[in-house]
Amino acid sequence: MVVRGELERRLTELRSEFEAGRRLEPDLQERLRVVSQTLLRVSGAIQVLEELLGADAGHNGAPADAAVEVPSGA
C-alpha cells in the first residue's frame, strides 16, 4: 500500500516539474517562432535559386530540380 507521505512527495515533485515547464515554455515558443521564420526565409532563397537555375536549364534543355516544401505554421 502507498503511504500518504509518498503521495505528497510525488505531488510536490510533479508540481515542481510542472512549474519548471511553464517557465521554459515561453522561451521554447519564441525559439520555435525564430526557427520557423528562418526556415521560411531559407525556403524562399532556395526557391529563387531553383527558379534561376531552371531559367538557365531552359536555355540548355536540362530539367530543374523539384521545389522545396515550405513548413506549415510559419
C-alpha positions as a Python dict, from the first residue, in 0.01 Angstrom:
ca = {
    (1, 'M'): (0, 0, 0),
    (2, 'V'): (120, 351, -80),
    (3, 'V'): (189, 572, 218),
    (4, 'R'): (39, 923, 226),
    (5, 'G'): (387, 1074, 266),
    (6, 'E'): (499, 912, -61),
    (7, 'L'): (198, 1056, -244),
    (8, 'E'): (264, 1402, -104),
    (9, 'R'): (633, 1381, -201),
    (10, 'R'): (541, 1276, -554),
    (11, 'L'): (283, 1556, -576),
    (12, 'T'): (550, 1808, -474),
    (13, 'E'): (788, 1670, -739),
    (14, 'L'): (523, 1689, -1010),
    (15, 'R'): (427, 2044, -916),
    (16, 'S'): (794, 2143, -933),
    (17, 'E'): (836, 1981, -1276),
    (18, 'F'): (517, 2148, -1398),
    (19, 'E'): (635, 2493, -1289),
    (20, 'A'): (976, 2439, -1447),
    (21, 'G'): (800, 2352, -1773),
    (22, 'R'): (577, 2659, -1751),
    (23, 'R'): (884, 2881, -1706),
    (24, 'L'): (1056, 2718, -2003),
    (25, 'E'): (756, 2724, -2238),
    (26, 'P'): (770, 3093, -2348),
    (27, 'D'): (1138, 3063, -2442),
    (28, 'L'): (1073, 2747, -2640),
    (29, 'Q'): (781, 2909, -2822),
    (30, 'E'): (999, 3206, -2915),
    (31, 'R'): (1276, 2977, -3036),
    (32, 'L'): (1024, 2783, -3246),
    (33, 'R'): (897, 3110, -3397),
    (34, 'V'): (1252, 3216, -3487),
    (35, 'V'): (1333, 2876, -3639),
    (36, 'S'): (1009, 2881, -3841),
    (37, 'Q'): (1092, 3228, -3978),
    (38, 'T'): (1443, 3116, -4065),
    (39, 'L'): (1312, 2809, -4245),
    (40, 'L'): (1069, 3026, -4439),
    (41, 'R'): (1347, 3266, -4547),
    (42, 'V'): (1579, 2981, -4645),
    (43, 'S'): (1299, 2810, -4834),
    (44, 'G'): (1232, 3133, -5025),
    (45, 'A'): (1600, 3168, -5111),
    (46, 'I'): (1610, 2806, -5230),
    (47, 'Q'): (1305, 2865, -5447),
    (48, 'V'): (1461, 3175, -5606),
    (49, 'L'): (1784, 2990, -5679),
    (50, 'E'): (1594, 2692, -5821),
    (51, 'E'): (1396, 2926, -6046),
    (52, 'L'): (1715, 3094, -6162),
    (53, 'L'): (1874, 2757, -6230),
    (54, 'G'): (1554, 2647, -6403),
    (55, 'A'): (1571, 2954, -6628),
    (56, 'D'): (1929, 2861, -6714),
    (57, 'A'): (1825, 2499, -6763),
    (58, 'G'): (1555, 2615, -7004),
    (59, 'H'): (1830, 2756, -7225),
    (60, 'N'): (2030, 2435, -7236),
    (61, 'G'): (1745, 2182, -7207),
    (62, 'A'): (1835, 2043, -6861),
    (63, 'P'): (1543, 1995, -6615),
    (64, 'A'): (1532, 2198, -6290),
    (65, 'D'): (1514, 2018, -5952),
    (66, 'A'): (1186, 1994, -5757),
    (67, 'A'): (1072, 2285, -5539),
    (68, 'V'): (1124, 2282, -5161),
    (69, 'E'): (818, 2239, -4939),
    (70, 'V'): (754, 2532, -4701),
    (71, 'P'): (676, 2417, -4345),
    (72, 'S'): (324, 2493, -4223),
    (73, 'G'): (266, 2735, -3938),
    (74, 'A'): (549, 2963, -4043),
}
